[in-house]
Amino acid sequence: MTGRNTALYYDPLFLGHDTLDHIESAARVQKSIELLETSGVADRMARPACRDATEEELLRVHAARHIERMRHVAADGPVLLLPDTVANTGTYAAARRAAGACVAAAEAVWRGEFESAYCLIRPPGHHAVAAMPMGFCFFNNVAIAAAHARAALGIERVAIVDIDIHHGNGTQDAFYEDGSVLYISTHQYPYYPGTGHWRETGAGAGTGATLNVPLPGGCGDAEYGLVFDDLVEPALRRFRPGLVLVSAGYDAHHADPIDGAEMRLSCAGYASLIRRLKVVAGEVCEGRMVVALEGGYNLTALSWAVRNSCEVLLGEEPSPDPIGPAPPRTAPDITALVAAIRDLHRL
């Protein structure tokens, strides 16, 4: 391994996805990159160039008609594709570059150029399904990287861990019948998009390779720690992937403003989850891990959680954030849920 062992993938092109006054705004990555640079964290990371995803790479997950629609849909200015999803003249370029950044990161980590990588990208991806955008997402960045890892890099098993507050329905759909990709999701339930029940475990050859952890609102650092102890880490160790991909949504932070969000993770809690995944990746796949941004809409919480995640990837202690832990509150008891999922998956 040469140079810095952790890479940061970021491109100003992501700012060109202009969502007007939408909560998924360019300020999300702008504030995050500014904190990484002013704090010196970015200086300690390699800064490889991002690239566009190729047509072939996109087609492994998305229908040709969807790619073509995205190429032309916003040519004349702002378009409301769905009640919650805005496209603009820069959306297609940003979405293609975001997917390409994840593919490039997976390639570089697999080749041993870096041990791990953080993709500070937008638009997010995990809701995008084969034939349409959904939930602020246009191309499914992490799914495209996973499909590329299997088809082009020859990695036998790939794991995706999704820690966004929302279930990654698009990612689940992409690999629901594929036993070579383990999809694990921790998410608030019931909540948008309505998928991700714990009995959704895959189908056909993929039976058992989808592990959903639908959590009640009010879960915080301790509850997520239990889930990782009893479910996420054992599943990863048993599966032994050659590459770990992380859909890092920071909207489960207790200060996140998105409608309906009731989770109570802190920046330190998020850093702990990334550290746990880094440790397991070190055990099963020589540390090969790529983290890609999904949600997160409180700009202070988001930028500090991103900073802390990068610090963990660098092997550093995460810096104390200015928001701190969630205010005290009685947490839900999830022991029965965790036990049921553990029994179902025989963990």
KOLBADREN-632441 format. One record per residue (C-alpha): residue number from 1; residue in one letter; y, x, z. Coordinates in steps of 0.2 Angstrom, whole numbers, plus 5000, padded with zeros to 4 digits. Each point is the difference from the previous one (the first is absolute). Example, Ala and Ser with C-alpha at 12.3 -4.5 7.8 and 13.67 -1.06 7.14 Angstrom:
<r num="1" residu="A" v="4978" u="5062" w="5039"/>
<r num="2" residu="S" v="5017" u="5006" w="4997"/>
***
This chain:
<r num="1" residu="M" v="5000" u="5000" w="5000"/>
<r num="2" residu="T" v="5017" u="5007" w="4995"/>
<r num="3" residu="G" v="5018" u="4996" w="5006"/>
<r num="4" residu="R" v="5004" u="4986" w="5012"/>
<r num="5" residu="N" v="4984" u="4989" w="5004"/>
<r num="6" residu="T" v="5009" u="4983" w="5000"/>
<r num="7" residu="A" v="5009" u="4993" w="4985"/>
<r num="8" residu="L" v="5014" u="4987" w="4999"/>
<r num="9" residu="Y" v="5001" u="4990" w="4984"/>
<r num="10" residu="Y" v="5017" u="4992" w="4997"/>
<r num="11" residu="D" v="5010" u="4996" w="4985"/>
<r num="12" residu="P" v="5018" u="4993" w="4998"/>
<r num="13" residu="L" v="4993" u="4989" w="4987"/>
<r num="14" residu="F" v="4993" u="4989" w="5014"/>
<r num="15" residu="L" v="5018" u="4995" w="5004"/>
<r num="16" residu="G" v="5002" u="4992" w="4982"/>
<r num="17" residu="H" v="4989" u="4985" w="5005"/>
<r num="18" residu="D" v="5016" u="4990" w="5005"/>
<r num="19" residu="T" v="4995" u="4985" w="5010"/>
<r num="20" residu="L" v="5018" u="4994" w="5003"/>
<r num="21" residu="D" v="5000" u="4993" w="5018"/>
<r num="22" residu="H" v="4981" u="4999" w="5002"/>
<r num="23" residu="I" v="4993" u="5008" w="5016"/>
<r num="24" residu="E" v="4989" u="5012" w="4990"/>
<r num="25" residu="S" v="5015" u="5010" w="4995"/>
<r num="26" residu="A" v="5003" u="5018" w="4994"/>
<r num="27" residu="A" v="5008" u="5003" w="5017"/>
<r num="28" residu="R" v="4982" u="5001" w="5007"/>
<r num="29" residu="V" v="4996" u="5016" w="4991"/>
<r num="30" residu="Q" v="5018" u="5007" w="5000"/>
<r num="31" residu="K" v="5001" u="4999" w="5019"/>
<r num="32" residu="S" v="4983" u="5008" w="5002"/>
<r num="33" residu="I" v="5003" u="5014" w="4988"/>
<r num="34" residu="E" v="5017" u="5004" w="5008"/>
<r num="35" residu="L" v="4992" u="5001" w="5017"/>
<r num="36" residu="L" v="4986" u="5011" w="4994"/>
<r num="37" residu="E" v="5012" u="5012" w="4992"/>
<r num="38" residu="T" v="5013" u="5000" w="5014"/>
<r num="39" residu="S" v="4987" u="5003" w="5013"/>
<r num="40" residu="G" v="4992" u="5014" w="4990"/>
<r num="41" residu="V" v="4983" u="4992" w="4999"/>
<r num="42" residu="A" v="5002" u="4999" w="4981"/>
<r num="43" residu="D" v="5003" u="5019" w="5000"/>
<r num="44" residu="R" v="4983" u="5003" w="5008"/>
<r num="45" residu="M" v="4991" u="4990" w="4986"/>
<r num="46" residu="A" v="4996" u="5004" w="4982"/>
<r num="47" residu="R" v="5011" u="4990" w="4988"/>
<r num="48" residu="P" v="4989" u="4998" w="4984"/>
<r num="49" residu="A" v="5007" u="4990" w="4986"/>
<r num="50" residu="C" v="4995" u="4982" w="4998"/>
<r num="51" residu="R" v="4993" u="4993" w="4983"/>
<r num="52" residu="D" v="4997" u="4984" w="4992"/>
<r num="53" residu="A" v="4983" u="4991" w="5001"/>
<r num="54" residu="T" v="4992" u="5000" w="4983"/>
<r num="55" residu="E" v="4995" u="4984" w="4991"/>
<r num="56" residu="E" v="4982" u="5005" w="5003"/>
<r num="57" residu="E" v="5003" u="5002" w="5018"/>
<r num="58" residu="L" v="5009" u="4983" w="5002"/>
<r num="59" residu="L" v="4986" u="4992" w="4990"/>
<r num="60" residu="R" v="4987" u="5005" w="5013"/>
<r num="61" residu="V" v="5007" u="4987" w="5011"/>
<r num="62" residu="H" v="5012" u="4989" w="4990"/>
<r num="63" residu="A" v="4998" u="4989" w="4985"/>
<r num="64" residu="A" v="5009" u="5006" w="4984"/>
<r num="65" residu="R" v="5010" u="4984" w="4999"/>
<r num="66" residu="H" v="5007" u="5003" w="5017"/>
<r num="67" residu="I" v="5005" u="5018" w="4996"/>
<r num="68" residu="E" v="5008" u="4993" w="4984"/>
<r num="69" residu="R" v="5009" u="4986" w="5009"/>
<r num="70" residu="M" v="5007" u="5013" w="5013"/>
<r num="71" residu="R" v="5006" u="5011" w="4985"/>
<r num="72" residu="H" v="5011" u="4986" w="4993"/>
<r num="73" residu="V" v="5003" u="4987" w="5014"/>
<r num="74" residu="A" v="5016" u="5008" w="5007"/>
<r num="75" residu="A" v="5008" u="5007" w="4984"/>
<r num="76" residu="D" v="5015" u="4989" w="5001"/>
<r num="77" residu="G" v="5004" u="5001" w="5019"/>
<r num="78" residu="P" v="4994" u="4992" w="5016"/>
<r num="79" residu="V" v="4985" u="4988" w="4999"/>
<r num="80" residu="L" v="4992" u="4991" w="5014"/>
<r num="81" residu="L" v="4982" u="5002" w="4996"/>
<r num="82" residu="L" v="4994" u="4990" w="5016"/>
<r num="83" residu="P" v="5010" u="4992" w="5014"/>
<r num="84" residu="D" v="4999" u="5017" w="5010"/>
<r num="85" residu="T" v="4999" u="5013" w="4986"/>
<r num="86" residu="V" v="5015" u="5006" w="4990"/>
<r num="87" residu="A" v="4999" u="5011" w="4984"/>
<r num="88" residu="N" v="5014" u="5009" w="4992"/>
<r num="89" residu="T" v="5003" u="5012" w="4986"/>
<r num="90" residu="G" v="4994" u="5015" w="5010"/>
<r num="91" residu="T" v="4985" u="4991" w="5007"/>
<r num="92" residu="Y" v="4987" u="5005" w="4987"/>
<r num="93" residu="A" v="5005" u="5018" w="5000"/>
<r num="94" residu="A" v="5000" u="5001" w="5019"/>
<r num="95" residu="A" v="4983" u="4991" w="5002"/>
<r num="96" residu="R" v="4992" u="5011" w="4987"/>
<r num="97" residu="R" v="5006" u="5016" w="5009"/>
<r num="98" residu="A" v="4995" u="4994" w="5017"/>
<r num="99" residu="A" v="4982" u="4997" w="4994"/>
<r num="100" residu="G" v="5001" u="5017" w="4991"/>
<r num="101" residu="A" v="5005" u="5009" w="5016"/>
<r num="102" residu="C" v="4985" u="4993" w="5009"/>
<r num="103" residu="V" v="4989" u="5006" w="4986"/>
<r num="104" residu="A" v="5008" u="5017" w="4999"/>
<r num="105" residu="A" v="4998" u="5001" w="5019"/>
<r num="106" residu="A" v="4982" u="4996" w="5000"/>
<r num="107" residu="E" v="4997" u="5013" w="4986"/>
<r num="108" residu="A" v="5009" u="5014" w="5009"/>
<r num="109" residu="V" v="4992" u="4996" w="5017"/>
<r num="110" residu="W" v="4983" u="5000" w="4992"/>
<r num="111" residu="R" v="5003" u="5016" w="4991"/>
<r num="112" residu="G" v="5004" u="5008" w="5016"/>
<r num="113" residu="E" v="5019" u="5003" w="4996"/>
<r num="114" residu="F" v="5004" u="4991" w="5016"/>
<r num="115" residu="E" v="4990" u="4994" w="5014"/>
<r num="116" residu="S" v="5010" u="4984" w="5001"/>
<r num="117" residu="A" v="5014" u="4991" w="4992"/>
<r num="118" residu="Y" v="5013" u="4986" w="5004"/>
<r num="119" residu="C" v="5006" u="4989" w="4986"/>
<r num="120" residu="L" v="5017" u="4993" w="5004"/>
<r num="121" residu="I" v="5000" u="4987" w="4986"/>
<r num="122" residu="R" v="5006" u="4983" w="4996"/>
<r num="123" residu="P" v="4997" u="4987" w="4994"/>
<r num="124" residu="P" v="4985" u="4997" w="5011"/>
<r num="125" residu="G" v="4983" u="4996" w="4993"/>
<r num="126" residu="H" v="4986" u="4992" w="5011"/>
<r num="127" residu="H" v="5004" u="4982" w="4995"/>
<r num="128" residu="A" v="5000" u="5003" w="4981"/>
<r num="129" residu="V" v="4984" u="4992" w="4992"/>
<r num="130" residu="A" v="4992" u="5004" w="4984"/>
<r num="131" residu="A" v="5011" u="4988" w="4989"/>
<r num="132" residu="M" v="5016" u="4997" w="5010"/>
<r num="133" residu="P" v="5012" u="5007" w="5012"/>
<r num="134" residu="M" v="5001" u="4993" w="5018"/>
<r num="135" residu="G" v="5009" u="5002" w="5016"/>
<r num="136" residu="F" v="5013" u="5013" w="4995"/>
<r num="137" residu="C" v="4986" u="5010" w="4991"/>
<r num="138" residu="F" v="4998" u="5003" w="4981"/>
<r num="139" residu="F" v="4986" u="5013" w="4998"/>
<r num="140" residu="N" v="4988" u="5004" w="5013"/>
<r num="141" residu="N" v="5004" u="5018" w="5004"/>
<r num="142" residu="V" v="4986" u="5004" w="5012"/>
<r num="143" residu="A" v="4987" u="4990" w="4991"/>
<r num="144" residu="I" v="5004" u="5009" w="4984"/>
<r num="145" residu="A" v="4999" u="5017" w="5009"/>
<r num="146" residu="A" v="4983" u="4995" w="5007"/>
<r num="147" residu="A" v="4993" u="4994" w="4983"/>
<r num="148" residu="H" v="5007" u="5017" w="4992"/>
<r num="149" residu="A" v="4991" u="5010" w="5014"/>
<r num="150" residu="R" v="4984" u="4991" w="4995"/>
<r num="151" residu="A" v="5001" u="5000" w="4981"/>
<r num="152" residu="A" v="5009" u="5016" w="4996"/>
<r num="153" residu="L" v="4998" u="5012" w="5015"/>
<r num="154" residu="G" v="4982" u="4995" w="5003"/>
<r num="155" residu="I" v="5001" u="4997" w="5019"/>
<r num="156" residu="E" v="4985" u="4990" w="5005"/>
<r num="157" residu="R" v="5008" u="4991" w="5014"/>
<r num="158" residu="V" v="5018" u="4996" w="5004"/>
<r num="159" residu="A" v="5007" u="4991" w="5015"/>
<r num="160" residu="I" v="5016" u="4990" w="5001"/>
<r num="161" residu="V" v="5007" u="4996" w="5017"/>
<r num="162" residu="D" v="5014" u="4986" w="5000"/>
<r num="163" residu="I" v="5011" u="4999" w="5015"/>
<r num="164" residu="D" v="5013" u="4989" w="4993"/>
<r num="165" residu="I" v="5003" u="4984" w="5010"/>
<r num="166" residu="H" v="4995" u="4990" w="4985"/>
<r num="167" residu="H" v="4982" u="5000" w="4993"/>
<r num="168" residu="G" v="4999" u="5010" w="4984"/>
<r num="169" residu="N" v="4992" u="4986" w="4989"/>
<r num="170" residu="G" v="5003" u="5009" w="4984"/>
<r num="171" residu="T" v="4991" u="5016" w="5006"/>
<r num="172" residu="Q" v="4986" u="4990" w="5007"/>
<r num="173" residu="D" v="4998" u="4990" w="4984"/>
<r num="174" residu="A" v="4999" u="5017" w="4990"/>
<r num="175" residu="F" v="4985" u="5006" w="5009"/>
<r num="176" residu="Y" v="4992" u="4985" w="5008"/>
<r num="177" residu="E" v="4984" u="5003" w="4990"/>
<r num="178" residu="D" v="5001" u="5019" w="5000"/>
<r num="179" residu="G" v="4990" u="5009" w="5014"/>
<r num="180" residu="S" v="5007" u="5017" w="4995"/>
<r num="181" residu="V" v="5017" u="4995" w="5008"/>
<r num="182" residu="L" v="5002" u="4995" w="5018"/>
<r num="183" residu="Y" v="5015" u="4989" w="5003"/>
<r num="184" residu="I" v="5005" u="4998" w="5018"/>
<r num="185" residu="S" v="5015" u="4989" w="5005"/>
<r num="186" residu="T" v="5008" u="4996" w="5016"/>
<r num="187" residu="H" v="5012" u="4986" w="4999"/>
<r num="188" residu="Q" v="5008" u="4985" w="5008"/>
<r num="189" residu="Y" v="4990" u="4984" w="4998"/>
<r num="190" residu="P" v="5003" u="4986" w="4995"/>
<r num="191" residu="Y" v="5015" u="5007" w="4990"/>
<r num="192" residu="Y" v="5005" u="5003" w="4982"/>
<r num="193" residu="P" v="4991" u="5001" w="4988"/>
<r num="194" residu="G" v="4986" u="4990" w="5009"/>
<r num="195" residu="T" v="4986" u="5011" w="4996"/>
<r num="196" residu="G" v="4991" u="5013" w="5011"/>
<r num="197" residu="H" v="4988" u="4990" w="5011"/>
<r num="198" residu="W" v="4988" u="5011" w="5010"/>
<r num="199" residu="R" v="4985" u="4992" w="4991"/>
<r num="200" residu="E" v="5007" u="5006" w="4983"/>
<r num="201" residu="T" v="4989" u="5016" w="4998"/>
<r num="202" residu="G" v="4998" u="5002" w="4982"/>
<r num="203" residu="A" v="4987" u="4993" w="4987"/>
<r num="204" residu="G" v="4986" u="5006" w="4989"/>
<r num="205" residu="A" v="4999" u="5019" w="5000"/>
<r num="206" residu="G" v="5016" u="5000" w="5011"/>
<r num="207" residu="T" v="4992" u="4990" w="5014"/>
<r num="208" residu="G" v="5006" u="5008" w="5017"/>
<r num="209" residu="A" v="5013" u="5012" w="4991"/>
<r num="210" residu="T" v="5014" u="4989" w="5005"/>
<r num="211" residu="L" v="5005" u="5000" w="5019"/>
<r num="212" residu="N" v="5013" u="4988" w="5005"/>
<r num="213" residu="V" v="5008" u="5000" w="5017"/>
<r num="214" residu="P" v="5011" u="4984" w="5001"/>
<r num="215" residu="L" v="5010" u="5002" w="5016"/>
<r num="216" residu="P" v="5010" u="4986" w="5009"/>
<r num="217" residu="G" v="5018" u="5003" w="5002"/>
<r num="218" residu="G" v="5006" u="5010" w="5015"/>
<r num="219" residu="C" v="4988" u="5015" w="4998"/>
<r num="220" residu="G" v="5008" u="5017" w="5003"/>
<r num="221" residu="D" v="4996" u="5018" w="5002"/>
<r num="222" residu="A" v="4986" u="4997" w="5012"/>
<r num="223" residu="E" v="4991" u="4986" w="4990"/>
<r num="224" residu="Y" v="5001" u="5010" w="4984"/>
<r num="225" residu="G" v="4993" u="5015" w="5010"/>
<r num="226" residu="L" v="4985" u="4990" w="5005"/>
<r num="227" residu="V" v="4998" u="4994" w="4982"/>
<r num="228" residu="F" v="5000" u="5018" w="4994"/>
<r num="229" residu="D" v="4988" u="5006" w="5013"/>
<r num="230" residu="D" v="4987" u="4986" w="4998"/>
<r num="231" residu="L" v="5002" u="4996" w="4981"/>
<r num="232" residu="V" v="5010" u="5011" w="4989"/>
<r num="233" residu="E" v="4995" u="5017" w="5005"/>
<r num="234" residu="P" v="4981" u="4996" w="5001"/>
<r num="235" residu="A" v="5001" u="4992" w="4983"/>
<r num="236" residu="L" v="5008" u="5015" w="4992"/>
<r num="237" residu="R" v="4988" u="5012" w="5009"/>
<r num="238" residu="R" v="4985" u="4990" w="4994"/>
<r num="239" residu="F" v="5007" u="4998" w="4982"/>
<r num="240" residu="R" v="5005" u="5018" w="4998"/>
<r num="241" residu="P" v="5012" u="4999" w="4986"/>
<r num="242" residu="G" v="5006" u="5015" w="4990"/>
<r num="243" residu="L" v="5018" u="4994" w="5001"/>
<r num="244" residu="V" v="5009" u="4988" w="5012"/>
<r num="245" residu="L" v="5015" u="4990" w="4993"/>
<r num="246" residu="V" v="5011" u="4991" w="5012"/>
<r num="247" residu="S" v="5011" u="4985" w="4996"/>
<r num="248" residu="A" v="5013" u="5003" w="5013"/>
<r num="249" residu="G" v="5010" u="4984" w="5003"/>
<r num="250" residu="Y" v="5012" u="5002" w="5015"/>
<r num="251" residu="D" v="5004" u="4981" w="5001"/>
<r num="252" residu="A" v="4988" u="4999" w="5015"/>
<r num="253" residu="H" v="5014" u="5009" w="5010"/>
<r num="254" residu="H" v="5007" u="4989" w="5014"/>
<r num="255" residu="A" v="5018" u="5001" w="4993"/>
<r num="256" residu="D" v="4995" u="4995" w="4982"/>
<r num="257" residu="P" v="5011" u="4985" w="4994"/>
<r num="258" residu="I" v="4988" u="4993" w="4987"/>
<r num="259" residu="D" v="4997" u="4981" w="5003"/>
<r num="260" residu="G" v="4985" u="4996" w="5010"/>
<r num="261" residu="A" v="4996" u="5018" w="5006"/>
<r num="262" residu="E" v="4994" u="5000" w="5018"/>
<r num="263" residu="M" v="4992" u="5017" w="5002"/>
<r num="264" residu="R" v="5006" u="5013" w="5013"/>
<r num="265" residu="L" v="4996" u="5017" w="4993"/>
<r num="266" residu="S" v="5012" u="5014" w="5004"/>
<r num="267" residu="C" v="5004" u="5015" w="4990"/>
<r num="268" residu="A" v="4990" u="5010" w="5012"/>
<r num="269" residu="G" v="4985" u="4988" w="4998"/>
<r num="270" residu="Y" v="5001" u="5002" w="4981"/>
<r num="271" residu="A" v="5000" u="5019" w="5002"/>
<r num="272" residu="S" v="4985" u="4998" w="5011"/>
<r num="273" residu="L" v="4991" u="4990" w="4986"/>
<r num="274" residu="I" v="5004" u="5013" w="4987"/>
<r num="275" residu="R" v="4994" u="5014" w="5012"/>
<r num="276" residu="R" v="4984" u="4991" w="5002"/>
<r num="277" residu="L" v="4997" u="4998" w="4982"/>
<r num="278" residu="K" v="5005" u="5019" w="4997"/>
<r num="279" residu="V" v="4987" u="5005" w="5013"/>
<r num="280" residu="V" v="4986" u="4989" w="4992"/>
<r num="281" residu="A" v="5005" u="5007" w="4983"/>
<r num="282" residu="G" v="4998" u="5017" w="5007"/>
<r num="283" residu="E" v="4983" u="4996" w="5005"/>
<r num="284" residu="V" v="4993" u="4992" w="4985"/>
<r num="285" residu="C" v="5010" u="5006" w="4985"/>
<r num="286" residu="E" v="5008" u="5017" w="5004"/>
<r num="287" residu="G" v="5016" u="4990" w="5005"/>
<r num="288" residu="R" v="5003" u="4993" w="4982"/>
<r num="289" residu="M" v="5012" u="4985" w="5004"/>
<r num="290" residu="V" v="5014" u="4992" w="4990"/>
<r num="291" residu="V" v="5012" u="4988" w="5009"/>
<r num="292" residu="A" v="5011" u="4988" w="4989"/>
<r num="293" residu="L" v="5014" u="4989" w="5006"/>
<r num="294" residu="E" v="4997" u="4981" w="5000"/>
<r num="295" residu="G" v="5011" u="4989" w="5010"/>
<r num="296" residu="G" v="5013" u="5002" w="5014"/>
<r num="297" residu="Y" v="5017" u="4993" w="5001"/>
<r num="298" residu="N" v="5009" u="5005" w="5015"/>
<r num="299" residu="L" v="5009" u="5015" w="4993"/>
<r num="300" residu="T" v="5000" u="5010" w="5016"/>
<r num="301" residu="A" v="4983" u="4996" w="5005"/>
<r num="302" residu="L" v="4993" u="5004" w="4982"/>
<r num="303" residu="S" v="5009" u="5016" w="4998"/>
<r num="304" residu="W" v="4995" u="5007" w="5017"/>
<r num="305" residu="A" v="4982" u="4994" w="4997"/>
<r num="306" residu="V" v="4999" u="5009" w="4983"/>
<r num="307" residu="R" v="5007" u="5015" w="5009"/>
<r num="308" residu="N" v="4987" u="5000" w="5013"/>
<r num="309" residu="S" v="4986" u="4997" w="4988"/>
<r num="310" residu="C" v="5006" u="5015" w="4990"/>
<r num="311" residu="E" v="5001" u="5010" w="5016"/>
<r num="312" residu="V" v="4982" u="4996" w="5005"/>
<r num="313" residu="L" v="4994" u="5005" w="4982"/>
<r num="314" residu="L" v="5009" u="5016" w="5003"/>
<r num="315" residu="G" v="4990" u="5003" w="5016"/>
<r num="316" residu="E" v="5016" u="4998" w="5011"/>
<r num="317" residu="E" v="5004" u="4989" w="5015"/>
<r num="318" residu="P" v="5010" u="4984" w="4994"/>
<r num="319" residu="S" v="5018" u="5000" w="5005"/>
<r num="320" residu="P" v="5005" u="4986" w="5012"/>
<r num="321" residu="D" v="5008" u="4986" w="4991"/>
<r num="322" residu="P" v="5016" u="4991" w="5005"/>
<r num="323" residu="I" v="4992" u="4983" w="5002"/>
<r num="324" residu="G" v="4986" u="5003" w="5011"/>
<r num="325" residu="P" v="4985" u="4989" w="5006"/>
<r num="326" residu="A" v="4999" u="4981" w="4999"/>
<r num="327" residu="P" v="5007" u="4991" w="5015"/>
<r num="328" residu="P" v="4987" u="4995" w="5012"/>
<r num="329" residu="R" v="4990" u="4984" w="4996"/>
<r num="330" residu="T" v="4982" u="4994" w="5003"/>
<r num="331" residu="A" v="4989" u="5005" w="4986"/>
<r num="332" residu="P" v="4987" u="4990" w="4992"/>
<r num="333" residu="D" v="4982" u="5003" w="5005"/>
<r num="334" residu="I" v="4991" u="5007" w="4984"/>
<r num="335" residu="T" v="4984" u="5006" w="5008"/>
<r num="336" residu="A" v="4989" u="4985" w="4994"/>
<r num="337" residu="L" v="5007" u="5002" w="4982"/>
<r num="338" residu="V" v="4997" u="5019" w="5000"/>
<r num="339" residu="A" v="4982" u="4997" w="5006"/>
<r num="340" residu="A" v="4997" u="4987" w="4987"/>
<r num="341" residu="I" v="5006" u="5011" w="4986"/>
<r num="342" residu="R" v="4990" u="5015" w="5007"/>
<r num="343" residu="D" v="4984" u="4990" w="5001"/>
<r num="344" residu="L" v="5003" u="4993" w="4982"/>
<r num="345" residu="H" v="5002" u="5018" w="4993"/>
<r num="346" residu="R" v="4987" u="5008" w="5012"/>
<r num="347" residu="L" v="5012" u="5013" w="5006"/>
***
